[in-house]
Amino acid sequence: MSRTLKIILGVLGIVIVAILGLITFGLFLMDEEDRYGDLIYFHQKVEDGDIIFRCKDTSELGQTTDFDEYGIIDESWNKVYVWDNQNTIKIHLYEWAFKGNGGRVRVFRIKNPDFDIHKAELINGTYNYLMDSDQLEFVTENY
């Protein structure tokens, strides 16, 4: 085999591998978007231990949304899961969020190390009062 033919085959092999790599990467990105939907960028913003609130009731545009459930974020292997408020069931973020009202969720990070979310109580049927407190720092939301 001539040297020119070896070079052509080598370059052609590298080009084929590069194209296959780009196709694989594109499919991976499509899988991420299909998996998370509107929540696609949550995995870049949230951290383990963040608190996520969701609402179950529909509210009219302009009304205050009542967030009446919470969970704890758990990241593993580039996927985001949510532990329920009793720490008994671990559900994928997308499934947990859309069990509520079409994915209306807000994520907060604990600022005060003495704060214990498990001791928080519903006031007027919501956890909205916690979102305005100095105990939590806003991270992101999805409406």
SVG drawing of the C-alpha trace seen along z (x, -y; Angstrom):
<svg xmlns="http://www.w3.org/2000/svg" viewBox="-58 -40 62 42">
<polyline fill="none" stroke="black" stroke-width="0.4" points="0.0,0.0 1.4,-3.4 2.0,-6.1 -0.5,-8.5 -3.3,-5.8 -2.4,-5.3 -2.7,-9.1 -6.0,-9.3 -7.4,-6.4 -6.2,-7.8 -7.7,-11.2 -11.0,-9.6 -11.1,-7.5 -10.5,-10.5 -13.3,-12.4 -15.7,-9.5 -15.0,-9.2 -15.4,-13.0 -18.8,-13.0 -20.0,-10.0 -18.9,-11.8 -20.8,-15.0 -23.9,-12.9 -23.6,-11.1 -23.2,-14.4 -26.3,-15.9 -28.3,-12.8 -27.2,-13.2 -28.3,-16.8 -31.7,-15.9 -32.0,-13.2 -31.4,-15.8 -34.0,-18.1 -36.5,-15.3 -35.9,-14.1 -36.2,-17.5 -38.5,-19.5 -38.8,-23.0 -36.6,-22.0 -33.6,-21.5 -31.3,-23.9 -32.2,-23.0 -29.4,-20.4 -26.9,-23.2 -28.3,-25.5 -29.3,-23.2 -27.2,-21.5 -27.7,-18.6 -29.8,-19.6 -31.6,-22.5 -35.3,-22.7 -37.9,-22.6 -41.4,-23.8 -44.3,-22.9 -48.0,-24.0 -50.8,-21.6 -53.6,-24.1 -54.2,-26.1 -54.2,-29.9 -55.3,-32.6 -52.7,-34.7 -51.6,-37.5 -52.7,-35.7 -50.2,-34.4 -49.3,-30.8 -49.7,-28.7 -46.7,-26.4 -48.0,-23.6 -45.5,-20.8 -41.7,-20.6 -38.9,-18.1 -35.2,-17.9 -32.9,-17.9 -30.5,-15.0 -28.1,-15.1 -26.5,-11.9 -24.8,-10.9 -25.8,-14.2 -29.5,-13.5 -31.7,-15.4 -34.0,-13.6 -36.3,-14.9 -36.8,-13.2 -40.4,-13.8 -40.9,-15.7 -40.7,-12.6 -37.5,-11.4 -39.1,-8.1 -39.5,-8.3 -36.9,-9.5 -38.5,-10.6 -37.0,-12.1 -37.3,-15.9 -39.5,-15.9 -41.9,-13.4 -42.1,-15.2 -42.6,-18.6 -45.3,-17.6 -47.3,-15.8 -48.2,-19.3 -49.6,-22.1 -47.8,-21.7 -44.4,-22.1 -44.7,-25.3 -41.7,-24.9 -39.3,-27.1 -35.9,-26.1 -34.2,-27.6 -30.9,-27.1 -30.6,-27.1 -28.6,-30.1 -28.8,-29.4 -27.2,-26.1 -29.6,-25.9 -32.7,-25.8 -34.5,-22.5 -37.1,-22.3 -38.7,-19.2 -39.8,-21.4 -41.5,-23.9 -45.3,-23.9 -48.0,-24.9 -49.4,-28.3 -52.7,-29.0 -52.1,-25.9 -48.8,-27.0 -45.1,-27.3 -45.0,-30.7 -43.9,-32.4 -40.6,-30.5 -39.8,-32.0 -39.7,-35.5 -37.7,-34.6 -34.0,-35.2 -33.5,-31.4 -33.6,-30.6 -31.9,-32.0 -33.7,-31.9 -32.0,-29.7 -34.4,-29.3 -38.0,-28.7 -40.1,-27.3 -43.5,-28.7"/>
</svg>
